[in-house]
Protein backbone atom coordinates (compact mmCIF):
# COMPACT_ATOMS: atom_id res chain seq x y z
CA UNK A 1 0.00 0.00 0.00
CA UNK A 2 1.35 3.41 -0.95
CA UNK A 3 1.76 5.97 1.79
CA UNK A 4 0.50 9.53 1.29
CA UNK A 5 3.29 11.93 0.43
CA UNK A 6 3.28 15.70 0.36
CA UNK A 7 4.58 16.90 -3.02
CA UNK A 8 7.24 19.59 -3.32
CA UNK A 9 6.02 23.17 -3.32
CA UNK A 10 5.06 24.54 -6.72
CA UNK A 11 5.87 27.67 -8.70
CA UNK A 12 3.08 30.26 -8.66
CA UNK A 13 2.47 32.13 -11.90
CA UNK A 14 -0.29 34.53 -12.86
CA UNK A 15 -1.55 35.48 -16.31
CA UNK A 16 -2.96 38.99 -16.62
CA UNK A 17 -5.13 39.83 -19.64
CA UNK A 18 -5.95 43.49 -20.25
CA UNK A 19 -5.83 46.35 -22.72
CA UNK A 20 -4.80 48.92 -20.12
CA UNK A 21 -1.21 49.46 -19.00
CA UNK A 22 -2.31 51.38 -15.89
CA UNK A 23 -4.54 48.53 -14.69
CA UNK A 24 -1.77 46.02 -15.38
CA UNK A 25 0.75 48.07 -13.39
CA UNK A 26 -1.55 48.50 -10.38
CA UNK A 27 -2.62 44.84 -10.45
CA UNK A 28 0.97 43.63 -10.46
CA UNK A 29 1.74 45.91 -7.50
CA UNK A 30 -1.14 44.43 -5.52
CA UNK A 31 -0.05 40.89 -6.40
CA UNK A 32 3.54 41.61 -5.38
CA UNK A 33 2.39 42.92 -2.00
CA UNK A 34 0.49 39.67 -1.48
CA UNK A 35 2.87 37.08 -2.99
CA UNK A 36 6.29 38.74 -2.89
CA UNK A 37 9.06 39.49 -5.33
CA UNK A 38 8.71 38.64 -9.01
CA UNK A 39 11.35 36.43 -10.56
CA UNK A 40 10.03 36.38 -14.12
CA UNK A 41 7.77 38.60 -16.23
CA UNK A 42 6.91 38.06 -19.88
CA UNK A 43 6.68 40.74 -22.50
CA UNK A 44 3.10 41.60 -23.48
CA UNK A 45 1.71 38.90 -25.78
CA UNK A 46 -1.12 39.96 -28.13
CA UNK A 47 -4.38 38.14 -27.43
CA UNK A 48 -7.04 37.62 -30.11
CA UNK A 49 -8.15 34.01 -29.65
CA UNK A 50 -11.73 34.59 -28.60
CA UNK A 51 -14.36 37.33 -28.22
CA UNK A 52 -15.16 36.05 -24.70
CA UNK A 53 -13.12 38.88 -23.16
CA UNK A 54 -14.35 41.67 -25.46
CA UNK A 55 -15.85 43.60 -22.53
CA UNK A 56 -12.32 44.00 -21.10
CA UNK A 57 -11.29 46.12 -24.06
CA UNK A 58 -9.77 46.17 -27.53
CA UNK A 59 -6.18 45.24 -28.41
CA UNK A 60 -5.92 42.82 -25.51
CA UNK A 61 -2.59 41.44 -24.41
CA UNK A 62 -1.45 38.97 -21.77
CA UNK A 63 1.49 39.26 -19.41
CA UNK A 64 2.70 36.36 -17.28
CA UNK A 65 4.43 36.90 -13.97
CA UNK A 66 5.88 34.51 -11.42
CA UNK A 67 7.08 34.85 -7.87
CA UNK A 68 10.26 33.82 -6.07
CA UNK A 69 8.34 32.25 -3.20
CA UNK A 70 7.03 28.74 -3.83
CA UNK A 71 3.51 27.73 -2.76
CA UNK A 72 1.80 24.70 -1.32
CA UNK A 73 -0.28 23.31 -4.16
CA UNK A 74 -3.45 23.25 -2.08
CA UNK A 75 -3.20 27.05 -1.66
CA UNK A 76 -4.22 27.62 -5.29
CA UNK A 77 -7.92 27.80 -4.30
CA UNK A 78 -7.46 30.73 -1.93
CA UNK A 79 -5.05 32.37 -4.40
CA UNK A 80 -7.73 32.20 -7.14
CA UNK A 81 -10.29 33.77 -4.82
CA UNK A 82 -7.83 36.56 -4.01
CA UNK A 83 -7.15 37.27 -7.70
CA UNK A 84 -10.90 37.41 -8.33
CA UNK A 85 -11.12 40.16 -5.68
CA UNK A 86 -8.29 42.06 -7.35
CA UNK A 87 -10.20 41.97 -10.64
CA UNK A 88 -13.19 43.65 -8.95
CA UNK A 89 -11.01 46.59 -7.85
CA UNK A 90 -10.69 47.57 -11.51
CA UNK A 91 -14.29 47.23 -12.71
CA UNK A 92 -15.42 49.98 -15.07
CA UNK A 93 -19.15 50.43 -15.64
CA UNK A 94 -19.66 46.95 -14.22
CA UNK A 95 -17.19 45.33 -16.63
CA UNK A 96 -13.80 43.86 -15.92
CA UNK A 97 -10.79 45.72 -17.25
CA UNK A 98 -8.48 42.82 -16.41
CA UNK A 99 -8.67 39.05 -16.18
CA UNK A 100 -6.27 37.53 -13.65
CA UNK A 101 -5.65 33.78 -13.82
CA UNK A 102 -3.31 32.13 -11.32
CA UNK A 103 -1.80 28.73 -11.71
CA UNK A 104 1.16 26.69 -10.67
CA UNK A 105 3.99 24.91 -12.37
CA UNK A 106 5.71 21.67 -11.37
CA UNK A 107 8.48 19.76 -13.08
CA UNK A 108 5.78 17.57 -14.69
CA UNK A 109 2.79 19.83 -15.31
CA UNK A 110 1.31 23.32 -15.53
CA UNK A 111 -2.07 23.82 -13.84
CA UNK A 112 -4.43 26.77 -14.28
CA UNK A 113 -7.07 27.68 -11.70
CA UNK A 114 -10.71 28.32 -12.66
CA UNK A 115 -14.05 28.82 -10.96
CA UNK A 116 -15.80 26.94 -13.75
CA UNK A 117 -16.31 23.18 -13.72
CA UNK A 118 -15.77 21.05 -16.79
CA UNK A 119 -15.00 17.40 -17.55
CA UNK A 120 -11.22 17.87 -17.51
CA UNK A 121 -11.02 19.99 -14.36
CA UNK A 122 -10.47 18.78 -10.83
CA UNK A 123 -12.19 20.39 -7.86
CA UNK A 124 -9.70 21.63 -5.24
CA UNK A 125 -12.08 23.37 -2.81
CA UNK A 126 -13.68 26.76 -2.16
CA UNK A 127 -15.43 26.69 -5.56
CA UNK A 128 -12.13 26.41 -7.45
CA UNK A 129 -10.96 23.84 -10.00
CA UNK A 130 -7.60 23.23 -11.65
CA UNK A 131 -6.99 22.32 -15.25
CA UNK A 132 -3.81 20.67 -16.47
CA UNK A 133 -2.63 22.78 -19.43
CA UNK A 134 0.67 21.01 -20.13
CA UNK A 135 2.56 17.84 -19.34
CA UNK A 136 6.35 17.64 -19.53
CA UNK A 137 7.42 15.10 -22.17
CA UNK A 138 10.73 14.76 -24.04
CA UNK A 139 12.19 17.84 -22.31
CA UNK A 140 9.31 20.15 -23.28
CA UNK A 141 5.86 21.07 -22.05
CA UNK A 142 3.21 19.62 -24.35
CA UNK A 143 -0.42 20.81 -24.54
CA UNK A 144 -3.42 18.51 -24.13
CA UNK A 145 -6.36 18.38 -26.55
CA UNK A 146 -8.28 20.73 -24.20
CA UNK A 147 -5.47 23.24 -23.74
CA UNK A 148 -6.63 26.76 -24.57
CA UNK A 149 -5.58 27.99 -28.05
CA UNK A 150 -3.54 30.87 -26.62
CA UNK A 151 -1.63 28.44 -24.37
CA UNK A 152 -0.44 26.70 -27.53
CA UNK A 153 1.46 29.83 -28.63
CA UNK A 154 5.24 29.57 -28.69
CA UNK A 155 5.56 32.70 -26.51
CA UNK A 156 3.56 31.01 -23.76
CA UNK A 157 5.51 27.78 -24.05
CA UNK A 158 8.79 29.72 -23.93
CA UNK A 159 7.68 31.48 -20.75
CA UNK A 160 6.84 28.17 -19.07
CA UNK A 161 10.05 26.50 -20.23
CA UNK A 162 12.04 29.40 -18.72
CA UNK A 163 9.95 29.27 -15.58
CA UNK A 164 10.57 25.54 -15.25
CA UNK A 165 14.35 26.19 -15.35
CA UNK A 166 14.03 28.74 -12.55
CA UNK A 167 11.86 26.35 -10.54
CA UNK A 168 14.25 23.45 -11.12
CA UNK A 169 17.13 25.49 -9.68
CA UNK A 170 15.01 26.46 -6.68
CA UNK A 171 13.99 22.94 -5.73
CA UNK A 172 17.47 21.55 -6.43
CA UNK A 173 18.78 23.77 -3.63
CA UNK A 174 16.29 22.45 -1.06
C-alpha angles and dihedrals in degrees: 000000000000118000120227112259130193109232122228117274115273135230113258116219130172129203116210119197117192146125094221124083092196093055091046092051094049093044092052090050091053091047092049091052089053102038105023137233121003118236099182136023126177126221113254110283116205113243122206104137100115142007090228091102097042092118089064091065146269126295093029121193135182128223123190122208133181134193134230093228115081121223138218105252093232089061092073091091095059090041090056091050090051093051089050088057091050090054090056091056088068102045114139118197088343094306129110117250092191138030114209118195120181125196142154137240129215130178088264107034150014116224127194122202122229139170091216123089122223137157095270098045127093122217112237100175141271091061093301130125132188127220123201106231099175142015122204110242130159092358095306139084110252125199124234124230089263096048111126114260093242091053088061091064116113091233090059093046090049091052092052093045089053091045091051090055091053091047092047091055091048096052093040088063094054 
